[in-house]
Amino acid sequence: MFSIIKDNPRIIAQLARVSAEAAINKIKPAPRSRAVALLATYNEERFIRSCIENLINQRVNVYLIDNCSTDRTVEIAREYSGRGLIGIEHFPREDGVYHWQAILRRKEELASTLDADWFIHVDADEIHLPPRPGQTLAAAFAAAEHQGYNAVDYDEFVFIPTREHPDHDHPNYMKTMRWYYPLASKSGPRLIRAWKRQKVPVRLSGTGGHRPDFPGMRLYPLKFRLKHYLFLSPEHLLEKYAGRTYDREELERGWHGWRAKIRKADIDLPSQNVLKPFITDGLLDPSNPRRRHIAARWTVKRE
């Protein structure tokens, strides 16, 4: 790792910038804002602890919507009741079908009723981070609001297993799965996942959850960061996505994409040589992003 840093002027420059920003943040503590993460789950026992702990450490409360998990997801989540987890509700899974739009509509309702200044649309396999090291998410939301903004976009960094290291299905996956690719759209913001409380209803269900829809949106110019641990092993990939029954209307709408099509024979893990090495959160590199998930190529080849 140290040879990577020593031989890379760009990383050295980034380290200097991170150190300077951290020093500034220590001198001027950021204000805080009341934020609630709307977290929907289904059989996320692998991810739920890391996700909730990160949010609580970022001074964000968590409201859990569990879609009839059959594993230890809810049991693990209950450990945080009264320590940042403010509610758990059980959302029905009719006929065993995954109805993503219905879950998003429930998040819309909660964003109109829960007491908070900011809301975050969160999935369990994500780690949300503020734009600058030394900040919390709550402080970053307050800073955005203070400057007149009411929504934030994210840079996404997707961590996946590699050909050299294919299995990270254990509790310390974040310490061993250390190769990623940035994902971004050609046509502007694609992952607006947090917004300030609005006086009018906010719609998530029309965009598949990628961005809220409300009048007068003002997007904060600094991007927040999202570490996305898509799957931990080929076996976990098939369990997580191929094992679901998806809503037919959502599939006809083009939602779920490769996730609804993936098969064991499709999986072709990339070499770590085509990914970026993870060093620290402050050095996550959004340059040269991919436009589609690597896994999306696998089903295209079959088609």
NORGIRA-V898639 format. One record per residue. N is the residue number from 1. RES is the residue in one letter. PHI is phi in degrees with one decimal (NA if undefined). NEAR is the number of other ideal C-beta (glycine too) atoms within 8 Angstrom. Layout:
n & res & phi & near
N & RES & PHI & NEAR
N & RES & PHI & NEAR
This chain:
n & res & phi & near
1 & M & NA & 6
2 & F & -67.3 & 5
3 & S & -67.5 & 6
4 & I & -60.1 & 10
5 & I & -67.1 & 11
6 & K & -61.7 & 7
7 & D & -94.3 & 5
8 & N & -124.9 & 8
9 & P & -59.4 & 5
10 & R & -63.9 & 6
11 & I & -67.3 & 11
12 & I & -60.1 & 10
13 & A & -63.9 & 8
14 & Q & -63.8 & 11
15 & L & -60.1 & 11
16 & A & -63.1 & 8
17 & R & -65.3 & 8
18 & V & -60.5 & 12
19 & S & -63.0 & 8
20 & A & -65.3 & 8
21 & E & -66.1 & 11
22 & A & -63.1 & 12
23 & A & -63.8 & 8
24 & I & -62.6 & 8
25 & N & -64.2 & 13
26 & K & -71.1 & 7
27 & I & -74.3 & 5
28 & K & -120.2 & 5
29 & P & -59.5 & 6
30 & A & -76.6 & 11
31 & P & -67.7 & 8
32 & R & -118.5 & 9
33 & S & -131.9 & 11
34 & R & -76.9 & 10
35 & A & -126.8 & 16
36 & V & -127.2 & 14
37 & A & -90.9 & 13
38 & L & -95.3 & 13
39 & L & -112.2 & 14
40 & A & -100.1 & 14
41 & T & -137.4 & 15
42 & Y & -151.1 & 11
43 & N & 52.0 & 9
44 & E & -113.3 & 13
45 & E & -61.8 & 10
46 & R & -69.8 & 9
47 & F & -106.8 & 10
48 & I & -61.4 & 13
49 & R & -65.5 & 8
50 & S & -61.4 & 9
51 & C & -64.0 & 15
52 & I & -65.1 & 14
53 & E & -62.4 & 9
54 & N & -61.5 & 10
55 & L & -63.6 & 17
56 & I & -63.0 & 14
57 & N & -63.6 & 7
58 & Q & -89.3 & 12
59 & R & 64.5 & 10
60 & V & -115.9 & 15
61 & N & -80.0 & 13
62 & V & -127.4 & 15
63 & Y & -117.1 & 14
64 & L & -100.5 & 13
65 & I & -114.2 & 14
66 & D & -97.8 & 15
67 & N & -94.3 & 12
68 & C & 65.9 & 9
69 & S & -60.3 & 12
70 & T & -110.7 & 4
71 & D & -107.8 & 7
72 & R & -93.9 & 6
73 & T & -52.4 & 15
74 & V & -68.6 & 12
75 & E & -58.0 & 7
76 & I & -66.5 & 10
77 & A & -60.5 & 15
78 & R & -60.8 & 9
79 & E & -60.1 & 6
80 & Y & -102.3 & 12
81 & S & -61.4 & 8
82 & G & 79.6 & 4
83 & R & -123.9 & 6
84 & G & 126.6 & 10
85 & L & -86.4 & 16
86 & I & -100.3 & 8
87 & G & -174.4 & 6
88 & I & -133.0 & 10
89 & E & -128.4 & 8
90 & H & -103.7 & 7
91 & F & -99.0 & 12
92 & P & -64.7 & 6
93 & R & -117.9 & 11
94 & E & -65.2 & 6
95 & D & 57.2 & 5
96 & G & 71.9 & 5
97 & V & -98.2 & 9
98 & Y & -83.3 & 10
99 & H & -105.6 & 10
100 & W & -66.5 & 12
101 & Q & -63.6 & 10
102 & A & -63.7 & 8
103 & I & -64.9 & 12
104 & L & -63.6 & 12
105 & R & -65.3 & 10
106 & R & -65.3 & 11
107 & K & -63.7 & 14
108 & E & -59.1 & 13
109 & E & -62.5 & 8
110 & L & -63.9 & 12
111 & A & -67.8 & 12
112 & S & -96.1 & 7
113 & T & -119.4 & 5
114 & L & -71.4 & 9
115 & D & -87.6 & 3
116 & A & -161.5 & 10
117 & D & -88.7 & 10
118 & W & -133.2 & 15
119 & F & -124.3 & 15
120 & I & -126.5 & 14
121 & H & -88.5 & 10
122 & V & -126.0 & 13
123 & D & -107.5 & 6
124 & A & -66.7 & 12
125 & D & -88.5 & 9
126 & E & -117.3 & 11
127 & I & -120.6 & 10
128 & H & -91.0 & 16
129 & L & -131.9 & 10
130 & P & -74.3 & 11
131 & P & -65.8 & 8
132 & R & -121.5 & 10
133 & P & -61.2 & 9
134 & G & 87.0 & 7
135 & Q & -99.0 & 12
136 & T & -107.1 & 12
137 & L & -59.2 & 16
138 & A & -60.1 & 14
139 & A & -67.1 & 15
140 & A & -67.6 & 16
141 & F & -63.5 & 15
142 & A & -63.4 & 13
143 & A & -64.7 & 11
144 & A & -62.3 & 13
145 & E & -64.4 & 13
146 & H & -60.7 & 7
147 & Q & -91.7 & 7
148 & G & 93.4 & 5
149 & Y & -102.5 & 12
150 & N & -133.2 & 10
151 & A & -157.4 & 13
152 & V & -132.8 & 16
153 & D & -100.9 & 12
154 & Y & -123.0 & 12
155 & D & -84.6 & 13
156 & E & -106.6 & 10
157 & F & -123.4 & 14
158 & V & -99.8 & 12
159 & F & -98.5 & 12
160 & I & -139.5 & 15
161 & P & -65.3 & 12
162 & T & -122.0 & 12
163 & R & -59.4 & 7
164 & E & -73.8 & 6
165 & H & -135.5 & 10
166 & P & -84.5 & 9
167 & D & -121.9 & 7
168 & H & -129.1 & 10
169 & D & -84.1 & 9
170 & H & -155.6 & 7
171 & P & -62.1 & 5
172 & N & -99.4 & 6
173 & Y & -58.4 & 12
174 & M & -70.6 & 8
175 & K & -86.9 & 5
176 & T & -107.3 & 9
177 & M & -91.8 & 12
178 & R & -119.4 & 8
179 & W & -127.9 & 12
180 & Y & -146.9 & 13
181 & Y & -133.6 & 12
182 & P & -77.9 & 16
183 & L & -126.4 & 12
184 & A & -152.3 & 11
185 & S & -96.0 & 7
186 & K & -72.3 & 4
187 & S & -108.8 & 4
188 & G & 91.6 & 4
189 & P & -56.9 & 8
190 & R & -125.6 & 10
191 & L & -136.6 & 11
192 & I & -86.3 & 15
193 & R & -110.9 & 12
194 & A & -140.0 & 12
195 & W & -150.9 & 15
196 & K & -77.5 & 11
197 & R & -52.3 & 8
198 & Q & -114.3 & 9
199 & K & -79.6 & 2
200 & V & -113.1 & 6
201 & P & -60.2 & 7
202 & V & -105.6 & 13
203 & R & -100.3 & 10
204 & L & -110.4 & 13
205 & S & -70.5 & 9
206 & G & -78.7 & 5
207 & T & -117.0 & 10
208 & G & 71.2 & 6
209 & G & 91.2 & 9
210 & H & -74.2 & 7
211 & R & -157.1 & 9
212 & P & -76.2 & 12
213 & D & -124.5 & 8
214 & F & -157.2 & 11
215 & P & -70.5 & 4
216 & G & 76.9 & 5
217 & M & -66.3 & 10
218 & R & -123.8 & 8
219 & L & -88.3 & 10
220 & Y & -61.5 & 10
221 & P & -70.3 & 4
222 & L & -87.1 & 9
223 & K & -84.8 & 9
224 & F & -76.2 & 16
225 & R & -127.1 & 13
226 & L & -132.9 & 14
227 & K & -92.2 & 12
228 & H & -113.8 & 11
229 & Y & -95.0 & 13
230 & L & -62.6 & 10
231 & F & -160.3 & 11
232 & L & -106.3 & 12
233 & S & -165.3 & 11
234 & P & -57.3 & 11
235 & E & -65.0 & 7
236 & H & -66.2 & 11
237 & L & -56.6 & 14
238 & L & -68.0 & 13
239 & E & -63.5 & 7
240 & K & -73.5 & 10
241 & Y & -111.9 & 10
242 & A & -69.2 & 10
243 & G & -81.4 & 6
244 & R & -90.9 & 9
245 & T & -104.9 & 6
246 & Y & -93.3 & 11
247 & D & -64.9 & 10
248 & R & -61.6 & 6
249 & E & -65.4 & 6
250 & E & -66.7 & 12
251 & L & -65.0 & 11
252 & E & -64.9 & 6
253 & R & -79.1 & 6
254 & G & 93.6 & 5
255 & W & -75.1 & 10
256 & H & 78.1 & 8
257 & G & 47.0 & 8
258 & W & -63.1 & 11
259 & R & -60.6 & 8
260 & A & -82.2 & 10
261 & K & -111.5 & 10
262 & I & -63.7 & 14
263 & R & -131.9 & 9
264 & K & -56.2 & 7
265 & A & -67.8 & 5
266 & D & -78.4 & 11
267 & I & -67.5 & 11
268 & D & -141.1 & 6
269 & L & -58.5 & 9
270 & P & -78.2 & 10
271 & S & -74.1 & 8
272 & Q & -64.5 & 11
273 & N & -67.8 & 4
274 & V & -99.9 & 6
275 & L & -113.8 & 12
276 & K & -98.2 & 8
277 & P & -80.3 & 9
278 & F & -81.2 & 9
279 & I & -114.3 & 8
280 & T & -146.1 & 6
281 & D & -59.3 & 8
282 & G & -69.2 & 9
283 & L & -111.2 & 10
284 & L & -59.2 & 12
285 & D & -110.4 & 7
286 & P & -86.3 & 9
287 & S & -70.9 & 5
288 & N & 50.2 & 3
289 & P & -73.1 & 9
290 & R & -79.1 & 9
291 & R & -96.1 & 7
292 & R & -139.3 & 7
293 & H & -60.8 & 9
294 & I & -55.7 & 11
295 & A & -64.8 & 12
296 & A & -64.1 & 10
297 & R & -67.1 & 9
298 & W & -65.7 & 13
299 & T & -76.3 & 13
300 & V & -63.1 & 8
301 & K & -59.5 & 7
302 & R & -68.9 & 9
303 & E & -73.2 & 5
